[in-house]
C-alpha cells in the first residue's frame, strides 16, 4: 500500500503539472512536517482540493470523505482501501439522523498514531473565491484526539488556502498558500472549561485564518469586479504571483472601505467596469490585446512561419486524447465544480491509451528508435500547440483593432478604470 500510495501521488503530481502548470506555492516549507496533523483547505473544486494539499506533504495522508462516495461494493472497497474514512452529511442519509461516532473514533485513533488527516471543514464544494462558514467537525476531532492523550499529542491543524483563477479551465493559475500551524494544545484550558465553546472558538480561528490565505470575496458580484480589476493589473502592471496575491487582497479590502464610505461612487465604478468588459465581449476582444501590444509584426510572422509545422504536429497527434475528456464533460453536463476532476481522470485514460497506440503504429511502420523519439515528442508538442493557439488568438485580436475607432473607444473606457484602480492600491482619494 505504501508503494501504491506513492505511485498514485506521482501520477497526481504529473497530472497537476500538465493541467495547472502555473501553480504558485507560498510558504512551501510549511508542508514539510512529520507530526500528527489535520490538513484542511477551502473546497471550491471537489476531489482536486484535497489532492492539491496532500501531494505536497511527505507523510501518507488519509482523507475524511463524504459517505456518498462509498455507495456500491466497488466504490466502498476502493475508497476504504485507499486511505479514506467515511463521514455522513445530512444530504447523504435520506432523512435519518446523522451518525459520525465511528468516523470520529477512527479519526482520533489515526491521529493518535501520528497520522495526517485531510478534512474539508466547509463540508461541501461550491465554486467561487470565498470561504463559506466552517463546520465544527475538524475542531471537535482535533480536540477529542488531544484530550485522549492528555493534550500531549502535539497535534496541529495545518490550514491551506487554494485560490483558482478559473478552476475548471486548463492551464489556469492556481495559488496554494500554506498557513502557519494552529496548535491544539493552546485550547486546553478552554476545552476543560467548556468543550463546546472550545470547538466553536477553534473553528472561528480556523475560518479567519483560511480567509487570510485565499482571495476571499463576499459574493459573486464582488468576485466578478475583483476578477476584472485583477485582469487589468496583470496586463498593465505585472508582478510576481505572491506579490500579485497580496495586491489583490489589499484591493478587495480597499473596495470594501470605498463601498461603505461612498456607495454611490462605488456603484458607478462597478457599472463602468461592467460596461468596459461588456464592450470587449461584444467585440470579441480581450483586455490583454489592448493593454499589451505584441512583439514587432515581422517577428510575429517569422514565428508563425517557422513554428506552424510544430503546431500542426502537436495538434494532429493530441487532438483525440484531448478532445474526448472535454467532449465527455460537455455531454455529461455535471456541476461546474466537477469539470476539471472529470477531465483529468478521463485524460489519465485517453492520453496513455492513444500514446501507446500511436507508438505501436510508428514502431510497426519504422523501428523502435523512431517510435521512441516520436513518443517523447507527443506531450511537449501538444502543450506547445495549445500555447501557440492562445498566443495567435491574442495577436489576431490585437491586429483586428489596431487601427479601429472601436479600439480608441475601448481605451477611453479603460483609462479612468485603470486610474481609479491605481488610486485604490496607493490609498489615494478616488
Secondary structure per residue as TSV (DSSP state, phi and psi in degrees):
chain	resnum	aa	ss	phi	psi
A	1	X	-	360.0	-33.4
A	2	X	H	-60.9	-46.6
A	3	X	H	-70.3	-35.7
A	4	X	H	-63.4	-43.5
A	5	X	H	-59.0	-47.9
A	6	X	H	-72.7	-27.2
A	7	X	H	-66.3	-46.3
A	8	X	H	-63.7	-34.8
A	9	X	H	-64.3	-41.5
A	10	X	H	-63.8	-44.3
A	11	X	H	-60.6	-41.6
A	12	X	H	-63.7	-43.2
A	13	X	H	-64.8	-40.3
A	14	X	H	-64.7	-42.3
A	15	X	H	-60.6	-44.0
A	16	X	H	-67.6	-35.3
A	17	X	H	-62.1	-35.1
A	18	X	H	-79.8	-46.2
A	19	X	H	-81.4	-38.6
A	20	X	T	-121.9	64.0
A	21	X	-	-69.4	-21.9
A	22	X	S	-95.3	57.7
A	23	X	E	-99.8	130.5
A	24	X	E	-113.3	128.4
A	25	X	E	-110.2	119.1
A	26	X	E	-100.2	135.5
A	27	X	S	60.9	46.8
A	28	X	G	-54.5	-33.4
A	29	X	G	-63.0	-22.1
A	30	X	G	-70.0	-16.5
A	31	X	G	-79.9	-13.3
A	32	X	-	-88.0	78.3
A	33	X	-	-133.5	155.5
A	34	X	-	-139.2	79.3
A	35	X	S	-155.0	164.6
A	36	X	S	-58.7	122.5
A	37	X	E	-147.2	140.9
A	38	X	E	-103.2	116.9
A	39	X	E	-92.5	124.3
A	40	X	E	-129.9	156.1
A	41	X	E	-153.9	167.2
A	42	X	-	-69.8	170.0
A	43	X	-	-140.2	64.8
A	44	X	S	-91.9	-7.1
A	45	X	S	-137.3	45.0
A	46	X	T	43.1	-124.9
A	47	X	H	-68.6	-16.1
A	48	X	H	-76.9	-28.9
A	49	X	H	-59.4	-52.4
A	50	X	H	-61.5	-32.2
A	51	X	H	-71.7	-37.0
A	52	X	H	-59.6	-35.8
A	53	X	H	-80.2	-44.0
A	54	X	H	-69.3	-35.5
A	55	X	T	-68.4	-13.1
A	56	X	T	-97.2	-0.3
A	57	X	S	-100.0	131.2
A	58	X	S	-68.0	-20.5
A	59	X	S	-81.2	162.5
A	60	X	-	-76.5	125.6
A	61	X	E	-102.6	131.5
A	62	X	E	-97.7	160.3
A	63	X	E	-127.9	133.5
A	64	X	E	-86.2	110.5
A	65	X	E	-119.2	147.6
A	66	X	E	-65.9	143.4
A	67	X	G	-66.1	-18.0
A	68	X	G	-63.7	-23.1
A	69	X	G	-70.9	-14.9
A	70	X	G	-97.7	16.6
A	71	X	-	-76.7	131.4
A	72	X	S	91.5	148.7
A	73	X	H	-60.3	-43.9
A	74	X	H	-66.8	-48.3
A	75	X	H	-64.5	-37.9
A	76	X	H	-61.9	-44.5
A	77	X	H	-64.6	-44.7
A	78	X	H	-62.2	-53.7
A	79	X	H	-72.0	-31.3
A	80	X	H	-69.6	-36.4
A	81	X	H	-73.7	-39.9
A	82	X	T	-99.3	58.1
A	83	X	T	68.8	33.4
A	84	X	E	-119.2	142.7
A	85	X	E	-115.5	122.0
A	86	X	E	-75.2	137.4
A	87	X	E	-131.1	138.6
A	88	X	-	-89.5	144.1
A	89	X	-	-120.2	161.0
A	90	X	G	-55.4	-32.6
A	91	X	G	-74.3	-10.2
A	92	X	G	-99.3	-8.7
A	93	X	T	-113.7	7.2
A	94	X	T	54.0	43.4
A	95	X	T	94.2	-19.2
A	96	X	S	-77.6	168.5
A	97	X	-	-70.8	136.7
A	98	X	-	-68.1	135.9
A	99	X	-	-134.1	106.7
A	100	X	-	-118.1	22.0
A	101	X	H	-60.8	-42.3
A	102	X	H	-64.4	-42.5
A	103	X	H	-63.1	-39.8
A	104	X	H	-66.6	-39.9
A	105	X	H	-64.5	-44.3
A	106	X	H	-62.1	-42.8
A	107	X	H	-64.2	-45.0
A	108	X	H	-63.7	-41.5
A	109	X	H	-66.0	-39.4
A	110	X	H	-65.1	-42.7
A	111	X	H	-68.7	-36.9
A	112	X	H	-62.9	-27.0
A	113	X	T	-83.4	6.9
A	114	X	T	90.4	16.6
A	115	X	-	-82.0	170.3
A	116	X	E	-117.2	123.3
A	117	X	E	-120.6	128.3
A	118	X	E	-92.4	134.2
A	119	X	E	-135.2	136.6
A	120	X	-	-98.4	97.6
A	121	X	T	-71.7	-10.8
A	122	X	T	-70.7	-24.0
A	123	X	-	90.6	-19.8
A	124	X	S	-157.4	165.2
A	125	X	-	-109.5	125.2
A	126	X	-	-136.9	130.7
A	127	X	-	-62.6	140.9
A	128	X	S	144.4	153.4
A	129	X	S	-95.8	75.9
A	130	X	S	-163.7	154.7
A	131	X	-	-99.2	121.2
A	132	X	-	-78.6	162.9
A	133	X	-	-54.5	134.6
A	134	X	-	-86.1	147.6
A	135	X	-	-78.4	160.4
A	136	X	S	-88.9	1.4
A	137	X	H	-57.8	-46.6
A	138	X	H	-61.3	-42.5
A	139	X	H	-65.0	-42.2
A	140	X	H	-66.4	-39.3
A	141	X	H	-63.3	-44.3
A	142	X	H	-62.3	-47.8
A	143	X	H	-67.5	-38.1
A	144	X	H	-64.7	-44.5
A	145	X	H	-63.1	-42.0
A	146	X	H	-67.9	-40.8
A	147	X	H	-63.2	-39.0
A	148	X	H	-64.3	-22.7
A	149	X	T	-105.2	18.3
A	150	X	T	65.6	28.5
A	151	X	T	56.6	35.8
A	152	X	-	-119.4	11.5
A	153	X	S	-73.4	-30.9
A	154	X	-	78.2	30.9
A	155	X	-	-78.7	142.6
A	156	X	E	-135.0	158.3
A	157	X	E	-104.4	126.3
A	158	X	E	-105.0	104.5
A	159	X	E	-83.3	138.2
A	160	X	E	-129.7	125.8
A	161	X	E	-98.0	129.8
A	162	X	E	-114.7	117.4
A	163	X	E	-118.8	107.7
A	164	X	E	-91.7	135.3
A	165	X	S	-67.6	-47.1
A	166	X	S	-155.2	95.0
A	167	X	T	-59.3	-28.5
A	168	X	T	-100.8	16.9
A	169	X	S	-116.1	135.6
A	170	X	T	-61.4	136.4
A	171	X	T	67.0	16.8
A	172	X	-	-78.2	160.9
A	173	X	-	-78.4	151.6
A	174	X	E	-142.1	130.5
A	175	X	E	-112.7	124.0
A	176	X	E	-111.1	117.1
A	177	X	E	-114.3	110.6
A	178	X	E	-87.3	116.5
A	179	X	-	-82.6	179.1
A	180	X	-	-80.4	145.6
A	181	X	-	-64.7	144.1
A	182	X	E	-101.7	115.6
A	183	X	E	-86.4	125.9
A	184	X	G	-70.1	-27.2
A	185	X	G	-60.4	-25.9
A	186	X	G	-65.1	-14.8
A	187	X	G	-105.3	12.6
A	188	X	H	-60.9	-48.6
A	189	X	H	-62.4	-43.5
A	190	X	H	-66.7	-36.9
A	191	X	H	-65.4	-41.5
A	192	X	H	-68.8	-25.8
A	193	X	H	-82.4	-44.0
A	194	X	-	-157.2	97.0
A	195	X	H	-57.8	-38.1
A	196	X	H	-64.9	-45.9
A	197	X	H	-66.2	-33.8
A	198	X	H	-64.4	-43.1
A	199	X	H	-63.9	-40.2
A	200	X	H	-66.5	-41.8
A	201	X	H	-67.1	-43.2
A	202	X	H	-62.9	-40.0
A	203	X	H	-64.5	-43.9
A	204	X	H	-62.4	-41.8
A	205	X	H	-64.7	-39.8
A	206	X	H	-65.9	-41.1
A	207	X	H	-63.0	-43.7
A	208	X	H	-63.0	-39.9
A	209	X	H	-65.7	-45.8
A	210	X	H	-60.1	-39.2
A	211	X	H	-66.0	-27.2
A	212	X	H	-78.1	-12.4
A	213	X	T	-101.5	2.2
A	214	X	S	-133.0	169.2
A	215	X	-	-81.2	102.4
A	216	X	-	-104.7	118.5
A	217	X	-	-114.9	153.2
A	218	X	S	-78.1	-31.2
A	219	X	S	-156.3	178.1
A	220	X	H	-68.0	-33.8
A	221	X	H	-63.9	-44.6
A	222	X	H	-66.5	-37.9
A	223	X	H	-62.6	-41.4
A	224	X	H	-63.8	-42.8
A	225	X	H	-63.5	-47.1
A	226	X	H	-62.2	-40.5
A	227	X	H	-64.8	-37.1
A	228	X	H	-71.4	-40.0
A	229	X	H	-66.9	-33.3
A	230	X	H	-63.0	-38.3
A	231	X	H	-61.7	-45.4
A	232	X	H	-59.8	-43.7
A	233	X	H	-65.8	-42.1
A	234	X	H	-61.0	-38.7
A	235	X	H	-81.2	-33.0
A	236	X	H	-107.9	-15.2
A	237	X	S	-145.2	65.5
A	238	X	-	-69.4	137.9
A	239	X	-	-139.7	176.4
A	240	X	-	-65.9	157.6
A	241	X	H	-61.7	-43.5
A	242	X	H	-60.7	-39.3
A	243	X	H	-66.9	-41.2
A	244	X	H	-62.3	-41.3
A	245	X	H	-58.9	-48.4
A	246	X	H	-64.3	-35.4
A	247	X	H	-64.8	-40.5
A	248	X	H	-70.7	-37.1
A	249	X	H	-60.4	-42.3
A	250	X	H	-65.0	-41.2
A	251	X	H	-61.8	-43.2
A	252	X	H	-64.2	-40.6
A	253	X	H	-61.7	-39.7
A	254	X	H	-68.9	-35.8
A	255	X	H	-63.9	-40.1
A	256	X	H	-59.1	-48.4
A	257	X	H	-63.7	-41.5
A	258	X	H	-64.3	-41.8
A	259	X	H	-62.8	-37.2
A	260	X	H	-73.6	-37.1
A	261	X	H	-81.2	-39.9
A	262	X	-	-138.9	74.2
A	263	X	H	-60.7	-33.6
A	264	X	H	-69.4	-42.8
A	265	X	H	-65.7	-39.5
A	266	X	H	-61.7	-44.0
A	267	X	H	-64.1	-40.3
A	268	X	H	-62.7	-41.8
A	269	X	H	-63.2	-42.5
A	270	X	H	-59.0	-41.3
A	271	X	H	-67.5	-35.9
A	272	X	H	-63.2	-44.2
A	273	X	H	-64.1	-42.6
A	274	X	H	-61.3	-42.8
A	275	X	H	-64.6	-43.6
A	276	X	H	-61.3	-48.3
A	277	X	H	-73.9	-28.4
A	278	X	H	-65.7	-40.5
A	279	X	H	-65.0	-39.8
A	280	X	H	-59.0	-45.3
A	281	X	H	-64.3	-42.6
A	282	X	H	-65.6	-28.9
A	283	X	T	-94.8	6.8
A	284	X	T	53.9	45.8
A	285	X	-	-123.2	-175.9
A	286	X	-	-146.9	158.7
A	287	X	H	-63.1	-35.9
A	288	X	H	-63.1	-34.0
A	289	X	H	-67.6	-23.6
A	290	X	H	-92.1	-38.8
A	291	X	H	-84.5	-26.4
A	292	X	S	-127.1	87.8
A	293	X	-	-57.8	142.6
A	294	X	-	-73.4	177.5
A	295	X	S	-62.6	171.0
A	296	X	-	-52.1	150.0
A	297	X	H	-56.8	-43.0
A	298	X	H	-64.2	-34.7
A	299	X	H	-69.9	-37.4
A	300	X	H	-62.5	-47.3
A	301	X	H	-71.0	-30.2
A	302	X	H	-65.2	-45.4
A	303	X	H	-63.5	-39.6
A	304	X	H	-62.4	-40.5
A	305	X	H	-68.5	-47.1
A	306	X	H	-81.1	-28.6
A	307	X	H	-97.9	-9.8
A	308	X	H	-60.2	-40.3
A	309	X	H	-59.4	-38.7
A	310	X	H	-66.0	-37.6
A	311	X	H	-60.2	-45.3
A	312	X	H	-64.5	-38.6
A	313	X	H	-62.1	-48.4
A	314	X	H	-64.0	-39.8
A	315	X	H	-67.2	-47.9
A	316	X	H	-63.7	-37.7
A	317	X	H	-96.4	0.8
A	318	X	H	-123.9	-0.9
A	319	X	H	-62.6	-52.1
A	320	X	H	-64.9	-50.1
A	321	X	H	-63.0	-26.9
A	322	X	H	-83.7	-36.2
A	323	X	H	-72.7	-36.9
A	324	X	H	-60.4	-48.5
A	325	X	H	-60.7	-40.2
A	326	X	H	-65.1	-45.8
A	327	X	H	-63.2	-37.7
A	328	X	H	-63.8	-42.5
A	329	X	H	-63.1	-39.9
A	330	X	H	-68.4	-38.7
A	331	X	H	-70.7	-40.3
A	332	X	H	-74.6	-24.1
A	333	X	T	52.6	47.9
A	334	X	-	-73.9	169.0
A	335	X	-	-57.3	147.2
A	336	X	G	-58.7	-28.0
A	337	X	G	-63.5	-21.5
A	338	X	G	-96.2	-4.9
A	339	X	H	-59.4	-52.9
A	340	X	H	-65.9	-38.7
A	341	X	H	-59.0	-46.5
A	342	X	H	-64.6	-44.5
A	343	X	H	-64.8	-40.3
A	344	X	H	-67.0	-44.4
A	345	X	H	-65.2	-40.3
A	346	X	H	-67.3	-38.5
A	347	X	H	-64.3	-30.5
A	348	X	H	-66.2	-16.0
A	349	X	H	-97.9	-50.0
A	350	X	H	-68.1	-43.4
A	351	X	H	-66.0	-51.3
A	352	X	H	-59.0	-39.3
A	353	X	H	-64.2	-51.3
A	354	X	H	-69.1	-37.6
A	355	X	H	-62.3	-41.0
A	356	X	H	-63.6	-46.3
A	357	X	H	-64.1	-40.4
A	358	X	H	-67.5	-38.7
A	359	X	H	-60.9	-45.8
A	360	X	H	-62.8	-36.0
A	361	X	H	-65.3	-47.3
A	362	X	H	-65.4	-37.8
A	363	X	H	-60.8	-40.9
A	364	X	H	-69.2	-36.7
A	365	X	H	-78.9	-33.9
A	366	X	S	-123.6	-104.1
A	367	X	-	-153.9	177.1
A	368	X	H	-70.5	-31.9
A	369	X	H	-66.1	-47.1
A	370	X	H	-61.5	-41.6
A	371	X	H	-64.0	-39.0
A	372	X	H	-67.7	-44.7
A	373	X	H	-60.3	-43.4
A	374	X	H	-59.6	-44.9
A	375	X	H	-62.1	-40.8
A	376	X	H	-68.8	-19.7
A	377	X	H	-87.0	-13.9
A	378	X	H	-64.4	-54.6
A	379	X	H	-66.3	-48.8
A	380	X	H	-57.5	-39.9
A	381	X	H	-66.6	-37.9
A	382	X	H	-64.7	-43.8
A	383	X	H	-65.0	-39.5
A	384	X	H	-62.3	-42.2
A	385	X	H	-60.9	-41.1
A	386	X	H	-64.6	-45.9
A	387	X	H	-64.9	-39.3
A	388	X	H	-62.4	-43.5
A	389	X	H	-64.2	-44.0
A	390	X	H	-63.2	-38.8
A	391	X	H	-65.7	-43.1
A	392	X	H	-65.1	-35.4
A	393	X	H	-59.6	-45.3
A	394	X	H	-64.7	-41.1
A	395	X	H	-61.0	-48.0
A	396	X	H	-66.0	-35.6
A	397	X	H	-66.8	-36.8
A	398	X	H	-65.3	-49.8
A	399	X	H	-66.9	-27.8
A	400	X	H	-63.2	-34.3
A	401	X	H	-110.9	8.5
A	402	X	T	-58.8	-42.6
A	403	X	T	-114.7	15.3
A	404	X	-	-83.1	142.0
A	405	X	H	-62.5	-24.0
A	406	X	H	-64.5	-32.8
A	407	X	H	-64.2	-41.6
A	408	X	H	-64.9	-36.6
A	409	X	H	-65.5	-41.8
A	410	X	H	-65.0	-41.8
A	411	X	H	-64.4	-35.5
A	412	X	H	-65.6	-34.0
A	413	X	H	-72.8	-33.6
A	414	X	H	-74.9	-36.3
A	415	X	H	-56.9	-52.2
A	416	X	H	-65.0	-32.0
A	417	X	H	-65.0	-44.4
A	418	X	H	-63.9	-40.4
A	419	X	H	-64.1	-44.9
A	420	X	H	-67.2	-35.8
A	421	X	H	-64.3	-42.8
A	422	X	H	-62.4	-39.2
A	423	X	H	-65.6	-36.1
A	424	X	H	-63.2	-43.6
A	425	X	H	-70.9	-31.4
A	426	X	H	-90.7	1.3
A	427	X	T	60.2	35.4
A	428	X	-	-91.6	163.3
A	429	X	-	-60.5	139.9
A	430	X	-	-71.8	360.0
